[in-house]
Amino acid sequence: MNATTWLKPKLRIGFLSGIRHAVPYAEILADLPDVELVGVAEEPQSPAWMKEDSAKAAAAVGITYFDSLGPLLDANAVDALIVCSEPTRHAALAARALAAGLHVLVDKPIGTSRADIDQLVRAEEAAVGTLSVINRLHSPAVQRLRRWIDAGTMGLPLHVDVEWFASGAHFATSVERPELVVDPSLSGGGELLNFLLYPVDYIRFLTGLEVVEVHCEASTLFGTLHEENGVEDCAIVSLLLQNGVTATVTLGRVPAAPGLGPVSSSIRILGSHGNASSDDDKPQVSRYDSAGGVAALPIGGPSSVAILRIMLKQYVQDLQSGSTPGYGISDAAASLAIIEAAYESVVQGQPVTVASYG
């Protein structure tokens, strides 16, 4: 370790609300030597269960809980804040953090409406800190696909097919409270809003093209809670991109996803001179026992953890080096506009043109 590294101050990170995903994010960050976790704060007017859940999240990782946002909205005490509230509060909390002069990382989705994006665009224009969003573009499999495309090994990517599934078997452990996903007053929508951004991010990243039209069919096939709350748990989405390139997405929260962790995702690209496919849980080691059992262990752990670890480490390195983290408001706005068009297509029963935000 050289003298410059030794003297570099730690990046002080706090959490605005801790009711959704704060614990796994904090556990990863706590292992990084150049990070100091400051605490979790909840708004005084929040319901009692939110305060209790945020306090539990702080206790789970051994950091301070604050019953107001003030101590963390202090640029003298904190460098960056991660917004881990329910999705319908993401934009408002992120705007407050930006106004306080801090860097902000927002859990996905960045917001639930066009008004949320407008608010954040205005907040970022006046901010000294950066705004970024949790994403999966650091997936080693996706990065490898992109390098192959850039090298011309499969020609022009002309069609992309993505499957994205969350396993209902992990619902009780991967989602802190079901209402954070199925209650529209908290989630903003169903699994389309919760998940479609990941496949859309992959497709935009791999092709370098924007989505111009969406046709979506959605249904509630498996989830009783989804049905009770009137939100979809599965969807098929057809996308028309620039230059006539096409893509399809199949997503949902299903009883058993075909992966090795809470979520699984696979991609197939049809190119003008070849094709390629990937699985976020591969490479993996397979083990066969004498009783006929088979176990598969992905290298680096399940994709839900491995990709997040890479993304958060890169985020810290970017802020420490003075670089702007990737995946900003423009990427998040593009994904949310496509999700909005998908919901509108479900209502209209026909393809819908994507109305870009901003």
Protein Blocks (a to p, Z undefined) as FASTA:
>chain_A
ZZklmmpccdddddehjkeoklmmmmmmmmpmkbccfbdcddfkbcfklmmmmmmmmmmn
opacdfbfklmmcfklpfbdcdfbdfklmmmmmmmmmmnopacdddddfblbfklmmmmm
mmmmmpmbdcddddfklpmklmmmmmmmmnopnopafbdcddddddfklmmmmpmblklm
mmmklnopafklmmmmmmmmmmmmmnopacfbdcdddddfklmklmmnopafbdcddddd
ehhiacdddddddfbdcbfbfbdcddddddfkbccdddfkbccdddddfkopacdddehi
afklmmmmmmmmmmmmmmmnopacehifklmmmmmmmmmmmmmmmmnopacddddeZZ
